[in-house]
Amino acid sequence: MVKIRLFRTGAIKRPTYRIVAMDERNRRQSRVLEQLGTYDPRSGAVIQVDEAAVQKWIGQGAQPSDTVRSLLKRRKKALAAAPASA
C-alpha cells in the first residue's frame, strides 16, 4: 500500500521534511515514488503542498499518515482564513 508521509531532511537539530508518496513497507529514508511538498517546522511551520498531486495519490488509494493528515488540515484552515483577513 502507498502511504503519504514525511521524509526527514536537514541537519542535526534543524529538521525539514518532504511530504512524499512511498510504499509503506519501505524505511523512512528509502526510495520515494513522488515528492508532494515540504514542511519546515522551524520557520513558522511553513507547509507547501502540490494539492493536485496529493488528490491524485489519494484517488489511487494512498493513505496519508496521521501527521500528514493533520498538516493538510492545518494548511486548509490557514488558506480558508487568509482571504477573510485580507
C-alpha positions in Angstrom: 0.0 0.0 0.0 1.2 3.5 -0.8 1.4 6.0 2.1 1.8 9.8 2.0 4.2 10.5 4.8 7.2 12.7 5.9 10.7 12.2 4.7 13.2 13.9 7.1 15.9 16.1 5.7 18.1 18.9 7.1 20.9 19.0 9.6 21.1 17.7 13.2 18.6 19.5 15.3 17.4 21.6 12.3 14.8 19.3 10.6 12.9 20.0 7.5 10.6 17.4 5.9 9.4 16.4 2.5 5.9 15.2 2.1 6.2 12.1 -0.2 4.3 9.2 -1.5 6.1 5.9 -0.9 5.4 2.2 -0.2 4.6 1.7 3.4 7.0 -1.3 3.7 10.0 1.0 2.9 12.1 2.6 5.6 11.7 6.4 6.2 14.7 7.3 4.1 14.3 4.9 1.2 13.1 5.2 -2.4 10.3 7.8 -3.0 7.6 7.4 -5.6 6.9 11.2 -5.8 7.6 14.3 -3.8 4.4 16.1 -3.0 5.5 19.1 -0.9 7.6 20.3 2.0 7.2 21.1 5.7 9.5 23.4 7.7 8.6 23.3 11.4 11.3 25.8 12.4 10.3 28.8 10.2 6.7 29.3 11.4 5.6 25.9 10.3 5.6 26.6 6.6 3.7 23.9 4.6 3.9 23.8 0.8 1.9 21.1 -0.9 1.0 20.3 -4.5 -2.7 19.7 -3.9 -3.3 18.2 -7.4 -0.7 15.5 -6.8 -1.9 14.7 -3.3 -5.5 14.3 -4.6 -4.2 12.1 -7.4 -2.5 9.8 -5.0 -5.4 9.7 -2.6 -7.7 8.9 -5.6 -5.4 5.9 -6.4 -5.8 4.6 -2.8 -2.8 6.1 -1.0 -3.4 6.7 2.7 -1.9 9.8 4.4 -0.2 9.2 7.8 -1.7 10.8 10.8 0.9 13.6 10.9 0.4 14.4 7.2 -3.3 14.4 7.6 -3.1 16.9 10.4 -0.7 19.1 8.3 -3.1 19.1 5.4 -6.0 20.1 7.6 -3.9 22.9 9.2 -2.9 24.2 5.7 -6.6 24.1 4.6 -7.7 26.1 7.6 -4.9 28.6 7.0 -5.9 29.0 3.4 -9.5 29.5 4.3 -8.7 32.1 6.9 -6.3 34.1 4.7 -8.8 35.7 2.3 -11.1 36.7 5.2 -8.3 38.8 6.8 -7.0 40.3 3.6 
